[in-house]
Amino acid sequence: MVKINFVNARHKRRKKVLKLAKGYFGSKSTLYKTANEQVMRSLQYAYRDRRQKKRNFRKLWITRINAGCVNNKISYSRFIHGLLLAQVEVNRKILADIAYQEPDMFASYVELAKEYLAKKELILAQQKTNKTPKQEEKNTSEKTTKKEVKVQLEENPPVESTVELTEEAPEKVKVAQEETEVEKNEELDLNKMLVTDLKKLAKTHNIDDVSKMKKADLIKSLEKVIKKN
């Protein structure tokens, strides 16, 4: 006889799935395999549509509010903006219900929004009038400074250098460049240099037994020589 492992936990698990599949067509409500497939699919749809339901209801509320706004000759966006300025904490669900069932009350909300929008427009107009003279002053001052600079340049043109280089000058420049290069090499951080570079530098400074020295010894001897020089 084949052993059937139909334990109490397994029996409960199957009953749970078949209970969820109650009312489905055909074997989807009687056979465990097909019932389980259908239950998993339907749970996925339920998860998706719980979110879609919120979106769809918000769309419905917005269309109802918009219809009320059209009757009162105002756009939906301006109406909502006006309510925000008035600090009215009424959500779209309630506004949609008022627009559908009580249009007179909705009209009073529209008037309130229009009032606060007009106030904001007045404030913005005042700010613009206050800003314009300052901006004009800045522009005029910038123009005057540019003109003054041009006049000064025309009156006092830049003087060209009339110094003639002698034959000895390029030689002096070369010597100075060589000296600066030597100083730069000496100022280099010895710790960052490679051992091969350190050995070459030590040979230029006439240090003995360079090939036997380690990096630390090379750095010490080079530092001593550089300090003496």
SULJOWO-V302945 format. One record per backbone hydrogen bond with DSSP energy under -1.0 kcal/mol. CO is the residue of the C=O (numbers start at 1). NH is the residue of the N-H. E is the energy in kcal/mol with one decimal. If there is no record, write none. Layout:
BEGIN
co-><CO,CO>
nh-><NH,NH>
e-><E,E>
END
This chain:
BEGIN
co-><4,7,8,9,10,11,12,13,14,15,16,17,19,21,25,26,27,31,32,33,34,35,36,37,38,39,40,41,42,43,44,45,46,48,49,51,52,53,54,55,56,57,58,59,60,61,62,63,64,65,66,67,68,69,70,75,76,77,78,79,80,81,82,83,91,92,93,94,95,96,97,98,102,103,104,105,106,107,108,109,110,111,112,113,114,115,116,117,118,119,120,121,122,123,124,125,126,127,128,131,132,133,134,135,136,137,138,139,140,141,142,143,144,145,146,147,148,149,150,151,152,168,169,170,171,172,173,174,175,176,177,178,179,180,181,182,183,194,195,196,197,198,199,200,201,202,203,214,215,216,217,218,219,220,221,222,223,224,225>
nh-><6,11,12,13,14,15,16,17,18,19,20,21,22,24,28,29,31,35,36,37,38,39,40,41,42,43,44,45,46,47,48,49,50,52,53,55,56,57,58,59,60,61,62,63,64,65,66,67,68,69,70,71,72,74,73,79,80,81,82,83,84,85,86,88,95,96,97,98,99,100,101,102,106,107,108,109,110,111,112,113,114,115,116,117,118,119,120,121,122,123,124,125,126,127,128,129,130,131,132,135,136,137,138,139,140,141,142,143,144,145,146,147,148,149,150,151,152,153,154,155,156,172,173,174,175,176,177,178,179,180,181,182,183,184,185,186,187,198,199,200,201,202,203,204,205,207,206,218,219,220,221,222,223,224,225,226,227,228,229>
e-><-1.8,-2.2,-2.2,-2.2,-2.1,-2.2,-2.2,-1.7,-2.6,-2.0,-1.7,-1.5,-1.1,-1.9,-1.5,-1.5,-1.9,-2.2,-2.9,-1.8,-2.2,-2.5,-2.4,-2.0,-2.6,-2.2,-1.6,-2.1,-2.2,-2.1,-2.2,-2.8,-1.7,-1.7,-2.2,-1.4,-2.7,-2.2,-2.0,-2.3,-2.0,-2.4,-2.3,-2.3,-2.0,-2.5,-2.6,-1.9,-1.9,-2.3,-2.4,-1.6,-1.2,-1.9,-1.1,-2.1,-2.3,-2.2,-2.5,-2.0,-2.0,-2.0,-2.0,-2.5,-2.1,-2.6,-1.7,-2.5,-2.7,-1.7,-2.6,-2.3,-1.6,-1.9,-1.4,-1.4,-1.9,-2.2,-1.9,-2.2,-2.5,-2.2,-1.9,-2.0,-2.2,-1.8,-2.0,-2.2,-2.0,-2.0,-2.4,-2.1,-2.2,-2.2,-2.0,-2.0,-1.9,-1.8,-1.9,-1.9,-2.1,-2.2,-2.2,-2.3,-2.3,-2.4,-2.3,-2.1,-2.3,-2.2,-1.9,-2.1,-2.4,-2.1,-1.9,-2.2,-2.3,-2.1,-2.0,-2.3,-2.8,-2.0,-2.2,-2.0,-2.2,-2.4,-2.3,-2.3,-2.3,-2.2,-2.2,-2.1,-2.4,-2.4,-2.3,-2.1,-2.1,-2.1,-2.4,-1.9,-2.2,-2.4,-2.1,-1.8,-1.4,-2.0,-1.4,-2.4,-2.3,-2.1,-2.5,-2.4,-2.4,-2.0,-2.0,-2.6,-2.2,-2.0,-2.1>
END
